[in-house]
């Protein structure tokens, strides 16, 4: 949901917002696999191409991808004590530093003792894709809408889009994202 849809309801609230952003191309591939699992159909090229066209046209569930991302990016610049903008790729590249950043934002930074005792590494292990996807609830449970939790887990890899998108698709997404983010200070 774009940030503006949450702001009014959070006015006067001590709640903080953490937005984890993913590269549009990898987000597209994740959506493709999720939609196919949800619909219980084969991950076909025609479904990917349809989702690709929707992404490029700005027709997604909560509006254009770039509008949603920019709303949180700008929100984090305007009110950094209430909105934290994180990139999935950075979390994968430097999980230790990003977890410390998240803990500090939430007002519960790791103590020196916790840092020295390996608590950050323990939290990272507990929250790893492997660990979370192995939990029984995520193997067999469903959310309130009846969607299997296991549908939310796949590879969690950065740049998996390279295995699925054509060079033309890559160029088109890159061109659109570059145009839409121009002047914002945000890049991927």
C-alpha positions as CSV (number, residue, x, y, z in Angstrom):
1,X,0.0,0.0,0.0
2,X,1.3,3.5,-0.7
3,X,2.4,5.4,2.4
4,X,-0.4,8.0,2.0
5,X,-3.0,5.2,2.6
6,X,-1.5,4.6,6.1
7,X,-0.6,8.1,7.2
8,X,-4.0,9.3,8.4
9,X,-4.6,6.2,10.4
10,X,-1.2,6.5,12.1
11,X,-1.5,10.2,13.0
12,X,-0.7,10.5,16.7
13,X,0.3,6.9,16.9
14,X,3.8,5.8,18.1
15,X,3.9,3.2,15.3
16,X,6.8,3.1,13.0
17,X,6.8,1.9,9.4
18,X,9.5,-0.3,7.9
19,X,9.3,-0.6,4.1
20,X,11.4,-3.4,2.5
21,X,11.8,-2.6,-1.2
22,X,12.9,-5.0,-3.8
23,X,14.2,-4.5,-7.3
24,X,11.2,-4.3,-9.7
25,X,12.5,-7.1,-11.8
26,X,12.9,-9.5,-8.9
27,X,9.6,-8.3,-7.5
28,X,7.9,-9.2,-10.8
29,X,9.4,-12.7,-10.7
30,X,8.3,-13.2,-7.1
31,X,4.8,-12.0,-8.0
32,X,4.7,-14.4,-11.0
33,X,5.5,-17.4,-8.9
34,X,3.2,-16.3,-6.1
35,X,0.2,-15.8,-8.5
36,X,0.8,-19.2,-10.2
37,X,1.0,-21.0,-6.8
38,X,-2.1,-19.1,-5.6
39,X,-4.0,-20.0,-8.7
40,X,-2.5,-23.5,-8.6
41,X,-1.4,-23.3,-12.2
42,X,1.9,-23.9,-14.0
43,X,4.3,-20.9,-14.0
44,X,3.7,-20.2,-17.7
45,X,5.4,-17.6,-19.9
46,X,2.0,-16.1,-20.8
47,X,1.3,-15.3,-17.2
48,X,4.7,-13.7,-16.8
49,X,4.2,-11.6,-19.9
50,X,0.8,-10.5,-18.6
51,X,2.2,-9.5,-15.3
52,X,5.1,-7.7,-17.0
53,X,2.7,-5.6,-19.1
54,X,0.8,-4.8,-16.0
55,X,3.9,-3.7,-14.2
56,X,5.1,-1.6,-17.1
57,X,1.6,0.0,-17.4
58,X,1.5,0.8,-13.7
59,X,-1.5,-1.5,-13.2
60,X,-0.8,-3.4,-10.0
61,X,-2.8,-4.2,-6.9
62,X,-1.8,-1.0,-5.0
63,X,-1.1,1.2,-8.0
64,X,2.1,1.7,-9.9
65,X,5.2,0.0,-8.4
66,X,7.2,3.2,-8.6
67,X,4.5,5.3,-6.9
68,X,4.4,2.9,-4.0
69,X,8.2,2.8,-3.7
70,X,8.6,6.5,-4.0
71,X,6.0,7.2,-1.4
72,X,8.0,5.3,1.2
73,X,11.3,6.7,0.0
74,X,10.1,10.2,0.3
75,X,8.4,9.4,3.6
76,X,11.8,8.1,5.0
77,X,13.4,11.4,3.9
78,X,10.7,13.6,5.4
79,X,10.3,11.7,8.7
80,X,13.3,9.3,9.2
81,X,12.3,8.6,12.8
82,X,8.9,7.1,11.7
83,X,9.7,5.6,8.3
84,X,12.6,3.3,7.5
85,X,13.2,2.5,3.8
86,X,15.2,-0.7,3.3
87,X,16.3,-2.5,0.2
88,X,16.1,-6.2,0.0
89,X,19.3,-6.4,-2.0
90,X,21.2,-4.5,0.8
91,X,19.7,-6.8,3.4
92,X,21.0,-9.8,1.5
93,X,24.4,-8.2,0.9
94,X,25.0,-7.0,4.4
95,X,22.5,-8.6,6.7
96,X,24.4,-7.9,9.9
97,X,24.6,-4.2,9.3
98,X,21.0,-4.0,8.1
99,X,19.7,-5.8,11.1
100,X,21.5,-3.5,13.4
101,X,20.1,-0.5,11.4
102,X,16.6,-2.0,11.8
103,X,17.0,-2.6,15.6
104,X,18.2,1.0,16.1
105,X,15.3,2.4,14.1
106,X,12.9,0.4,16.2
107,X,14.5,1.8,19.4
108,X,15.9,-1.4,20.6
109,X,19.6,-1.4,19.4
110,X,21.8,-4.4,20.3
111,X,23.8,-3.9,23.4
112,X,27.6,-4.4,23.4
113,X,27.0,-7.6,25.3
114,X,24.5,-8.8,22.7
115,X,26.9,-7.9,19.8
116,X,29.8,-9.8,21.5
117,X,27.7,-12.8,22.3
118,X,26.6,-13.3,18.7
119,X,23.0,-12.3,19.2
120,X,22.8,-10.6,15.8
121,X,23.9,-13.8,14.1
122,X,21.4,-15.8,16.1
123,X,18.5,-13.4,15.0
124,X,19.7,-13.6,11.4
125,X,19.6,-17.4,11.6
126,X,16.2,-17.5,13.2
127,X,14.8,-15.1,10.5
128,X,16.5,-16.7,7.6
129,X,14.4,-17.9,4.7
130,X,15.5,-21.4,5.3
131,X,14.5,-21.3,9.0
132,X,11.2,-19.5,8.4
133,X,10.2,-21.8,5.6
134,X,11.0,-24.8,7.7
135,X,8.5,-23.8,10.4
136,X,5.5,-26.2,10.5
137,X,3.0,-23.3,10.4
138,X,4.6,-22.0,7.2
139,X,4.6,-25.5,5.6
140,X,1.0,-26.3,6.4
141,X,-0.8,-23.2,7.6
142,X,-3.0,-20.7,5.8
143,X,-3.8,-17.0,6.4
144,X,-7.3,-15.6,7.1
145,X,-7.9,-15.5,3.3
146,X,-7.1,-19.2,2.9
147,X,-3.7,-18.6,1.2
148,X,-1.1,-21.2,2.1
149,X,1.8,-19.6,3.9
150,X,4.2,-21.7,1.9
151,X,3.3,-19.7,-1.2
152,X,5.2,-16.7,0.3
153,X,8.5,-18.6,0.3
154,X,10.6,-19.4,-2.8
155,X,14.3,-18.7,-3.3
156,X,14.9,-15.2,-1.8
157,X,17.7,-14.7,-4.3
158,X,18.8,-11.4,-5.8
159,X,18.9,-11.1,-9.6
160,X,16.9,-14.3,-10.2
161,X,15.1,-12.2,-12.8
162,X,18.1,-12.9,-15.1
163,X,16.8,-16.5,-15.4
164,X,13.4,-15.4,-16.6
165,X,13.3,-12.0,-18.3
166,X,14.3,-11.4,-21.9
167,X,16.9,-8.6,-22.6
168,X,14.0,-6.5,-24.0
169,X,11.9,-6.9,-20.8
170,X,14.9,-6.0,-18.7
171,X,15.6,-2.8,-20.8
172,X,12.0,-1.8,-20.7
173,X,11.7,-2.1,-16.9
174,X,15.0,-0.4,-16.4
175,X,14.0,2.5,-18.7
176,X,10.6,3.0,-16.9
177,X,12.1,2.8,-13.4
178,X,14.9,5.2,-14.3
179,X,12.4,7.7,-15.7
180,X,10.0,7.4,-12.8
181,X,12.7,7.7,-10.1
182,X,14.6,10.5,-11.8
183,X,15.5,13.3,-9.4
184,X,14.3,11.3,-6.3
185,X,17.8,10.2,-5.2
186,X,16.6,6.6,-5.2
187,X,18.2,4.1,-7.5
188,X,18.5,0.3,-7.9
